[in-house]
Amino acid sequence: METEVAGWTIEEQSLAQAVFDCAKARDVESLIGDLRSRSLSLGSPEEVWQFHDDLSIRRHEIEGRFDFRLSGLLFVFASFVKDGLVSLEELEGLSADKLAKIGAMSRM
């Protein structure tokens, strides 16, 4: 018996969570790479404090962006596709309707 929550089957929810987690890991990996290279060029206290401020801003962006809620997930996935964190192929397994919406929104 297939159960749906907010229009998402159990299988779709499982796939969505896995893709979501992968996108978050990719974003954090990218951040770590940027921080590593940027930290090598720090040369003054002002640059250190700016580095800290930029990292704090990025932390809040990541915490806000990576909030798994089915109600807004199509928009979130569209932004992930647009930003290159996820491909539409990774989302195969979602309904054709969901894939079409994500694809359309990611091209806006």
C-alpha positions as CSV (number, residue, x, y, z in Angstrom):
1,M,0.0,0.0,0.0
2,E,1.5,3.3,-1.1
3,T,1.0,6.2,1.3
4,E,1.2,9.9,0.3
5,V,2.1,12.9,2.4
6,A,1.4,16.3,0.9
7,G,1.3,14.7,-2.5
8,W,4.6,12.8,-2.1
9,T,4.7,9.0,-2.1
10,I,7.0,7.3,0.4
11,E,9.3,6.4,-2.5
12,E,9.4,10.0,-3.6
13,Q,10.1,11.2,-0.1
14,S,13.0,8.8,0.3
15,L,14.5,9.9,-3.1
16,A,13.9,13.6,-2.3
17,Q,15.7,13.2,1.1
18,A,18.7,11.5,-0.5
19,V,19.0,14.1,-3.2
20,F,18.5,16.9,-0.7
21,D,21.2,15.5,1.5
22,C,23.6,15.1,-1.4
23,A,23.0,18.7,-2.5
24,K,23.8,19.9,1.0
25,A,27.0,17.9,1.1
26,R,28.0,19.4,-2.3
27,D,27.3,22.9,-1.1
28,V,29.3,22.4,2.1
29,E,32.2,20.8,0.2
30,S,32.3,23.8,-2.1
31,L,32.3,26.1,0.9
32,I,35.2,24.2,2.5
33,G,37.2,24.4,-0.7
34,D,36.6,28.2,-0.9
35,L,37.5,28.7,2.7
36,R,40.7,26.7,2.3
37,S,41.9,28.7,-0.6
38,R,40.8,32.0,0.8
39,S,42.4,31.4,4.2
40,L,45.8,31.1,2.6
41,S,45.7,34.7,1.5
42,L,44.7,36.2,4.9
43,G,47.2,38.9,5.7
44,S,45.7,41.3,8.1
45,P,43.4,41.4,11.1
46,E,40.8,43.1,9.0
47,E,40.9,40.3,6.5
48,V,40.4,37.8,9.3
49,W,37.4,39.6,10.6
50,Q,35.9,39.9,7.1
51,F,36.6,36.2,6.6
52,H,34.7,35.5,9.8
53,D,31.8,37.8,8.8
54,D,31.5,36.2,5.4
55,L,31.6,32.7,6.9
56,S,28.8,33.7,9.3
57,I,26.7,35.0,6.5
58,R,27.3,31.8,4.5
59,R,26.3,29.7,7.5
60,H,23.0,31.4,7.8
61,E,22.4,31.0,4.1
62,I,23.0,27.3,4.2
63,E,20.9,26.8,7.4
64,G,18.0,28.7,5.7
65,R,18.3,27.0,2.4
66,F,18.6,23.4,3.6
67,D,15.4,23.1,5.4
68,F,13.6,19.9,4.2
69,R,9.9,20.6,4.0
70,L,7.8,18.8,1.4
71,S,5.6,21.8,1.0
72,G,8.3,23.9,-0.7
73,L,10.5,21.2,-2.0
74,L,9.8,21.7,-5.7
75,F,11.0,25.3,-5.4
76,V,14.1,24.2,-3.4
77,F,15.0,21.5,-6.0
78,A,14.5,24.0,-8.8
79,S,17.0,26.4,-7.1
80,F,19.4,23.4,-6.6
81,V,19.2,22.6,-10.3
82,K,19.7,26.2,-11.3
83,D,22.8,26.5,-9.0
84,G,24.2,23.2,-10.3
85,L,23.9,21.3,-7.0
86,V,21.5,18.7,-8.4
87,S,20.7,17.5,-11.9
88,L,17.3,16.7,-13.2
89,E,18.5,13.1,-13.8
90,E,19.2,12.7,-10.1
91,L,15.5,13.5,-9.5
92,E,14.2,10.8,-11.8
93,G,11.8,8.7,-9.8
94,L,9.7,11.7,-8.9
95,S,6.4,11.9,-10.7
96,A,6.5,13.4,-14.3
97,D,4.5,16.3,-13.0
98,K,7.0,17.2,-10.3
99,L,9.9,16.8,-12.7
100,A,8.2,19.1,-15.2
101,K,7.6,21.7,-12.6
102,I,11.1,21.6,-11.3
103,G,12.5,21.8,-14.8
104,A,10.4,24.7,-15.7
105,M,11.2,26.7,-12.5
106,S,14.9,26.0,-12.9
107,R,14.9,27.7,-16.3
108,M,13.3,30.9,-15.0
